[in-house]
Amino acid sequence: MASRIRPPLFEVIRPRQQVKGLHLRPYSYLESRAGHTGLHLINLPPVAYIFHDGDPSGGSHDSGRDGMKLELRLYRYNHNDHGQKLDLKWRV
């Protein structure tokens, strides 16, 4: 997934430990890949603007000192991804 990130941006944020994650577009399914750097590359749906007909919209998160809990609370409850959860731990 790192190939979607422009290399100059990734080179700037990767060594900065205060950066814990990066939100990617377009949404395909809920996921996070931390890789060897521990930087989470998070794939979430849009909250307001739908880019393509049929794409989901919504989401919920609770972040804290040690990580973030993500749960997809989609506006279309019959979507297959509704209710999926991720528990992310921050890199230190």
DRENDO-1510 file (C-alpha; in Angstrom, 1 decimal, always signed):
<recs>
REC; n; res; u; v; w
REC; 1; MET; +0.0; +0.0; +0.0 .
REC; 2; ALA; +3.0; +2.3; +0.5 .
REC; 3; SER; +3.2; +2.6; -3.3 .
REC; 4; ARG; +0.0; +4.8; -3.2 .
REC; 5; ILE; +1.8; +7.4; -1.1 .
REC; 6; ARG; +4.0; +9.9; -2.9 .
REC; 7; PRO; +7.5; +9.0; -2.0 .
REC; 8; PRO; +8.5; +12.5; -0.8 .
REC; 9; LEU; +5.6; +12.6; +1.6 .
REC; 10; PHE; +6.4; +9.2; +3.0 .
REC; 11; GLU; +10.0; +10.0; +3.4 .
REC; 12; VAL; +9.1; +13.1; +5.5 .
REC; 13; ILE; +6.5; +11.4; +7.8 .
REC; 14; ARG; +8.1; +8.0; +8.2 .
REC; 15; PRO; +10.9; +9.1; +10.6 .
REC; 16; ARG; +8.6; +11.3; +12.7 .
REC; 17; GLN; +7.4; +9.2; +15.6 .
REC; 18; GLN; +4.6; +11.7; +16.4 .
REC; 19; VAL; +2.9; +10.7; +13.1 .
REC; 20; LYS; +0.9; +7.6; +14.0 .
REC; 21; GLY; -1.1; +7.0; +10.8 .
REC; 22; LEU; -2.1; +8.2; +7.4 .
REC; 23; HIS; -5.6; +8.1; +6.0 .
REC; 24; LEU; -5.7; +6.8; +2.4 .
REC; 25; ARG; -8.2; +7.2; -0.4 .
REC; 26; PRO; -10.1; +5.7; -2.2 .
REC; 27; TYR; -11.8; +3.3; +0.2 .
REC; 28; SER; -11.9; -0.3; -0.8 .
REC; 29; TYR; -12.2; -2.1; +2.6 .
REC; 30; LEU; -11.3; -1.3; +6.2 .
REC; 31; GLU; -7.7; -2.1; +6.8 .
REC; 32; SER; -4.5; -0.9; +8.3 .
REC; 33; ARG; -1.0; -2.0; +7.4 .
REC; 34; ALA; +1.7; -0.9; +9.8 .
REC; 35; GLY; +4.6; -2.6; +8.1 .
REC; 36; HIS; +8.1; -2.4; +9.5 .
REC; 37; THR; +8.0; +1.3; +10.4 .
REC; 38; GLY; +4.9; +1.0; +12.6 .
REC; 39; LEU; +3.2; +3.8; +10.7 .
REC; 40; HIS; -0.5; +2.8; +10.1 .
REC; 41; LEU; -1.7; +3.3; +6.6 .
REC; 42; ILE; -5.5; +3.4; +7.2 .
REC; 43; ASN; -8.1; +2.8; +4.5 .
REC; 44; LEU; -11.5; +4.3; +5.6 .
REC; 45; PRO; -14.6; +5.3; +3.7 .
REC; 46; PRO; -15.5; +9.0; +3.3 .
REC; 47; VAL; -17.7; +10.6; +6.0 .
REC; 48; ALA; -19.6; +13.0; +3.8 .
REC; 49; TYR; -18.9; +13.0; +0.1 .
REC; 50; ILE; -19.4; +9.8; -1.9 .
REC; 51; PHE; -17.0; +9.5; -4.7 .
REC; 52; HIS; -18.7; +6.6; -6.5 .
REC; 53; ASP; -22.3; +5.4; -6.5 .
REC; 54; GLY; -22.7; +2.4; -4.2 .
REC; 55; ASP; -19.6; +3.3; -2.1 .
REC; 56; PRO; -20.1; +3.3; +1.7 .
REC; 57; SER; -20.1; +6.5; +3.8 .
REC; 58; GLY; -19.6; +6.8; +7.6 .
REC; 59; GLY; -17.2; +5.6; +10.3 .
REC; 60; SER; -16.4; +6.0; +14.0 .
REC; 61; HIS; -13.2; +6.1; +16.0 .
REC; 62; ASP; -12.0; +6.3; +19.6 .
REC; 63; SER; -8.4; +7.3; +20.0 .
REC; 64; GLY; -6.3; +7.2; +23.1 .
REC; 65; ARG; -2.7; +7.3; +24.3 .
REC; 66; ASP; -1.8; +3.8; +23.2 .
REC; 67; GLY; -3.8; +3.4; +20.0 .
REC; 68; MET; -7.1; +3.8; +18.2 .
REC; 69; LYS; -10.2; +1.7; +17.8 .
REC; 70; LEU; -12.1; +1.9; +14.5 .
REC; 71; GLU; -15.6; +0.7; +13.8 .
REC; 72; LEU; -17.4; +1.2; +10.6 .
REC; 73; ARG; -20.8; +2.6; +11.4 .
REC; 74; LEU; -22.1; +3.1; +7.9 .
REC; 75; TYR; -25.1; +5.1; +6.8 .
REC; 76; ARG; -26.2; +2.2; +4.7 .
REC; 77; TYR; -26.5; -0.5; +7.3 .
REC; 78; ASN; -27.1; -3.2; +4.8 .
REC; 79; HIS; -23.5; -2.7; +3.3 .
REC; 80; ASN; -21.2; -5.7; +3.8 .
REC; 81; ASP; -18.6; -3.7; +5.7 .
REC; 82; HIS; -21.0; -2.3; +8.4 .
REC; 83; GLY; -19.8; -3.2; +11.9 .
REC; 84; GLN; -16.2; -4.1; +11.0 .
REC; 85; LYS; -13.6; -3.2; +13.7 .
REC; 86; LEU; -9.9; -2.6; +13.9 .
REC; 87; ASP; -7.8; -2.1; +17.0 .
REC; 88; LEU; -4.6; -0.2; +16.2 .
REC; 89; LYS; -1.6; +0.2; +18.5 .
REC; 90; TRP; +0.5; +3.3; +18.1 .
REC; 91; ARG; +4.2; +3.1; +17.3 .
REC; 92; VAL; +6.5; +4.3; +20.0 .
</recs>
